[in-house]
Amino acid sequence: MPLPETIAQIFKRKQKSYKMVLILSLIEELRASHKERVSFDSVKQRFLNYFIAEQDRGNRVDLPPGRELWREAPKSQLKDIINSPVNALSHILFVNSEDNTIGFHSQIHRQFGEEELSQLERLASEELRSYNAALQRFSLQGYLEKILAEYSSAKQEIFAGHPLGTLFRQTLPSELKALPFIDEQYKVQGSVGQGNWATVPWLAILDKRITETTQHGEYVVYLFAEDMSAVYLTFNQGVTKPIQEKGRRDGYAYLRDRKKALLDLLALINMNKDENIRLVDSGLGQDYQVSTVAYIKYERGSVPNDEQLIQDLENVIEDYRLYVESATAPSDDEALDEEVELLPQQAEPLKDEEITGVLHQIQSHIRRQGFFFPEHLIENFYLSLKAKPFVILAGISGTGKTRLVKLFAEALGATRDNGQYTLIPVRPDWSDPADLLGYKDLAGRFQPGPMTKVFVDARQTENRHKPYFICLDEMNLARVEHYFSDMLSVLETQEWREGQIQTQDLISPTLLGTPEDQETYGGLGIPENVFLIGTVNMDETTHPFSKKVLDRANTLEFNYINLQQYPQETGQEAGDPAELTELNHLFIRSDYLQLVDAYDTHRELVVRTTDRLVQINTLLEDIHAHVGFRVRDAICFYMIYNERYGLMEEDKAFDWQLLQKILPRIQGSHSSVRRVLLNLMKVAIGDSAGITVKVDDLMEDASWLYMKWAAGQNPPDAKHTQSARKLAYMLRRLEEDGFTSFWLS
């Protein structure tokens, strides 16, 4: 009996070799245990053992992202990898999360005897053999022609998880690194864009002795024309930093001078030395025309055979090797010393498993200064900054809001003395962005505001990997929407450009009337290494926040104080705070800007979190307080970082987000607000507290419920403790005062 069509077609669209290996691992475990459901962990181990064994035999296999060996893949990464084929095969496979077992769906299992199981095993084995055979046969010509033929149509398809992305990021780098003349000193990196399809996809080979990024330094790179009419093998130089630092006109002049010097130095036989490289008609294409030192053009449909392609690449790499050796070796050649200007290496992020230790050291530093904050507050503050570089600290005066910012920054080496920590007291008379950003004086010169000065300093080449913190003290003494509006708008323009987060310009060109102003402040956005924190008090002297502000920030509250917390002897805290001053800004900088950046690797968590938000959003719609995609994405990013770093349980992390992103939106006096608060209390309490919340019965009097959180009482063990406590307080204010708001203290 043939396999059902739904089974026979499961490998038609492959996710690398993972589907086949998963099915074979599952079948092996089913046969070994003689059960309908088997241990998911055992299947994962068989899955991992397959790849380890193949690598031990010297065979090429699909590699775990960011690693060369399967033996080095941590359990967390293995889980993410195997979840991809499990999700793709969810129509035939079932995973029981309660007992951690996996098997075929019962209706599929009933159709399977030993014969059908053997057929599926043969099908998976045949598909795997075919896949591996293709993997062993590296055809550079085939890959280049494939990209030229398929990229334009691929741009009309969903970006996340697309096979061409895998080809650029993993397959081609792996294949090129296997060539005998590309050894360990080279980094091979490909890109089709970050979050969206790139206009000019590329595949670069970088000598780590002089650069690990395409933004600066020299490297060899394949550049694909926007219309996919040709691909160029080029000897190139980074264009981003020279243009950022010198402006486009002076940057172009600098790149042309360097090109002339490099052509005098290198042979670059059989390569074109003109500027006739045609990628796009404007913008980045013009940049490449200037930055390209030499190139070979391969037209679509006429890409030469592999032997010629490999020979061309080997020739360019040999020239590149000779250049790097001469550039890095001590030399008496004054001309070479003047021409070769090596820029700083790209910052490297910490490994996920190192984050917890760093946060413990930050907490130790804070305790040594005699300050104590509630459990998980430092982790929460860190995750909030990581999700979005704008955080609001709210609460009564004297609770340590400003001190937290200062001590956290100080632990990372950012102090007032070195300019990496800046306190900006907000004045009540601020009414437009000029007070923060600057203005044009009567003489036509631009006078920078305090925030602009920090941004200029932070974007200097020597500072770009240092974290900068700006604390806007009592930021709601003036209307935030008035003086901070430009910042909020520009913050939403964040996008990936060549591995960096960049924004639109903050300073209007009309304010920059002199060449000096244009050179200093032109092209100034919000640098990715700057983090903004506002402290707020809520009383009769301050202004409330609009949803425009709340959508763009996490709001951490400092209203619950334990006055019996006394200074302790410092003793020997673990970790040396001096070590933290060497951390670069990537420790805090966001890794994701759009949900598509993280969806493939954290699909299950994103779906679980979104399901929670959908339930809550349904409740909020009655009072027009429901959230949109911006808030959903920010909450998902927070939850993903928390899971990656193993900082808190999932329910605890979601509790903080419910408190910080949802509850600040709620205010009013209508009965519909009471209903929403009661329904949210029902969600926050959960099923384990032994309390049944009947909303209709509590619409007139909910005192018996909220009084459980009154002073001197022992509150129930709620699922979301922080949110339940705040909701109880908001309910009490609504009943006693006839009005409630998150912000009432």
Buried (B, 14 or more C-beta within 10 A) or exposed (E): EEBEEEBEEBBEEBBBBBBBBBBBBBBBBBEEEEEEBBBBEBBBBBBBBBBBEBBEEEEBBBBBEEEEEBEEBEEEBBBBBBBBBBBBBEEBBBBEEEEEBBBBEEEBBEBBEEEBBEBBBEBBBEBBEEBBEEBEEBBBBEBBBBBBEBBEEBBEEEBBBBBBBBBBBBBBBBBBBEBEEBEEEBBBBBBBBBBEBBBBBBBBBBBEBBBBBBBBBBBBBBBBBBBBBBBBBBBBBBBBBBBBBBBBEEBBBBBEEBBEBBBEBBEBEEBBBEBEBBBBEEEBBBBBBBBBBBBBBBEBEEBBEBEBBBEBBBBBBEBBBEBBEBBEEEEEEEEBEEBBEEBBBBBEBBEBEEBEEBBBBBBBBBBBBEBBBEEBBBBBBBBBBBBBBBBBBBBBEEBBBBBBBBBBBBBBBBBEEEBBBBBBEBEEEBEBBBBBBBBBEEEEBBEBBBBBBBBBBBBEEEBBBBBBBBBBBBBBBBBBEEBBBBBBBBBEEBBBEBEBBBBBBBBEEEBBBEEEBBBBBBBBBBBBBBBBBBBBBBEEEBBBBEBEBBBBBBBBBBBEEEEEEEEEEEEEBEBEBEEBBEBBBBBBBBBBBBBBBBBBBBBBBBEBBBEBBEEBBEBBEBBEBBBEEEBBBBBBBBBBBBBBBEBBEBEBBBBBBBBBBBBBBBBBEEEEBBBBBBBBBBBBBBEEBEBEBEBEEBEEEBEEBBBBBEEEEEBBEBBBBBBBBBBBBBBBBBBEEEEBBBBBB
